[in-house]
Amino acid sequence: MQWLRDSLQIISSSAEIETLAATVDDNGGVYFVPAFSGLFAPHWNAAARGAVMGLTGFATRAHIARAALEATAFQTREVLESMATDAGMSIPELRVDGGMVVNELLMQIQADMLDVPVVRPRVTETTALGAAYAAGLAVGYWSSRADLSLHSSIDRRWMSSLPAARRDESYRHWRKAVDRTLDWLD
C-alpha cells in the first residue's frame, strides 16, 4: 500500500493528474471510490469508505489517475440519474463551472459517461459572477434576467465519443465498486 501512497503524493496538481491520466486510453480496470467521509447523494451511506479496486500487476499510476477522474464523472452521473428519476425528466446538457472544469480530459470523460454535451462557460467561477449579477439586478444596473443572458458565453462544448456498450460496462463496474464500499463500518 505504500507504493500507492507514494504514487499519489507525487501527483500534486490537477494539471499533473490530467497529463498522467491522458497517457492511458482507459482505466485498465481500476475503479476509485472516494468515500472518505461516506457516500452522499444518492447513496446517503455514512458507513461507506473509500477504495481503489481492480488493481492488477499491470495497473499503473496513470490508471489510478484516470480512475480518480472517472470517479468524479460517475458520481455526477449517479446524482443526475437520481434527479431525473425524481423529476421525471432528463437534462439535455450539463453546464459546468469551478476549478475542475479546466481539466479537459475530465470534461470529455464527463460527456462520455453522461452521453450529453458538457458545456463550459468563458467565466468558470460562476458563483461569484452570479452574486455580482444578483447585486446588479438588485440595484437596477440590469433591468431583467434576460439582460444577463446577453453577457454569458460558451468557451467549449464536449460531446460523447464513447460507444454506449463501453459506457454502460464501465458504469456497471463503477456501481459494483461502490457496492463493495457501502456499510464498510459496522
N, C-alpha and C positions, 0 to 999 in steps of 0.2 A: 504494500500500500504506500510505502514511502516514495516509490517511483511515480505514483500518481500525484501525490502531493508536490513533489519536485517539479513534475511536468507542468502542473497548473500554476505554480508560483512563477515560473519563467515567463508565462504569458501574463503581461501586466496591463495591456490596453485593448480596447475594442478593436483598434486597427490591427494589432498583432493577432488577435483571435480570428478576425476576418481573413487576414493573409494566410494564416496557418490552415484554417478550415477550407479555404479555397484550393489547397493543394491536393485535396481528395475529391472524388466525384460523388461520394456518398458517405454515410456514417460508418460503413464497414460492419453494420450490425450492432453498433454501440448506441445505447439509449441512456440519456441522463435525465433523472427526475429530480428537480431542485426543490425538494420538500424540506427545506432546512428548518422551517417552523410549522410543519404540517402542510397540507394542501388546502387551498382555499377554493373559491368557486371553480367548478361546480361540485367539487367533492366534499368540501367542508369537513375535513378529517384532520383534526389537530394531532392525532397519534401517528400520522404518516411521517416518514423520514426519507431524506434524500438518498439517491442511489445511482450508481453507474452500472449498467447491466449490459450483457452481451460481449464482455471482454474476451478476447482470444489472444493467442500469441502473435496474431497479425495486426491487432489494433494498435494504432499509433496515437501520438499526441494530437495529430491532425483530425483523426476520427473523433476523439473526445471533444475537441474544439467545435467540430461540426455538430456533434450531438448536443452540445450546450446551446448552439444557435437554434437547432431544430426544436429543442425543448421549449423555447420561447414561442415558436410558431405553433407547436402542438397545444400549448396551454391556451393560446389565443383561440385556436380552433375549438377547443373544448368549451370555452366561455361563449363564443359566438353560436355554437350549436345549441347550447343551453338557452341562450337568449332567443334564438329562432324558434325553438320548441315552445317556450313560454309565450312569445309574442305571436306565434303563428305565421311568421314571415321570415325571409332571409335577407341578408344585406346584398346590395348589388356591387359594392366595392368597400374596401377598408381604407379609411383615411388615417394616416399615421402622423405622429409627431413625437418630439422628445429626443433625448440623446442617442437612443439606439437606432434611430432611423438613418443615421449616416452610414450604417453598415449595409452596404449594397447587397452583399450576399444574403444577409438576414432578410432583407426586403424581398429578394427573389424566392427564398425558401418560404417566406410567409405567403406569397402569392401562390406558390406551388401547393402548399398544404391546405389553403383555403379554397383554391380554384376560383378566386375572384380577383379583380385588379386591386393592387395596393398602390395608393396614391400618396405621395409626399409633397407637402406644400413648400414653397420657397422659404417661408419663415417656419422653421421647425419647432420653435418654442411657442406654441400657440396658446399656452396657458397665460403667459404674460401678455401676449397680443390680445387675447380675449378680454383680459382685465382692462387693458387700455381702450379697447373698443367699447366696453361697457361704460367706462368713465366718460368717453366721448359722447356716447348716446345720452348719458345722464345730464351732461351739461349743454347738450344741443349742438355739439360740434358736427355730429352726423344727424340727419333728420330721421333716418329709419335704418332698420337692419338691412334692407335692400341696398342701401348705400355702401354698407360694409362689404357686400359680396363683390363689389367692383374692385376692392383692394386686395382680394385674395388671388393667388396664382399658384399653379401647379409647377413643381420642379421636375418631378419624374413620376412615371407610372410603370409598374411591373405587372406583367401578365403571366399566368401559369404556363409553364412549359413542360410540366411533368405528366406523363401518362397517368390516367385515372387508376390503373391497376397498381402502379408503383406507389402512388399517393395513398391509396387505401391500405396496401400492405404495410407501408411504413407507419401509418397511423394505428393500425391494428397492433403492431409490435409496441408502439408507444403506450397504448392502453394496457397492454399486457405488463409492461414495466411498471406503470402506475399502480396497477392492481397489486403487484408484489410489495409495494411500499405502504399500502393502506393498513392502518391499525398495527403498525410496527411496534408501537409501545403498548404494553398491557394496561 
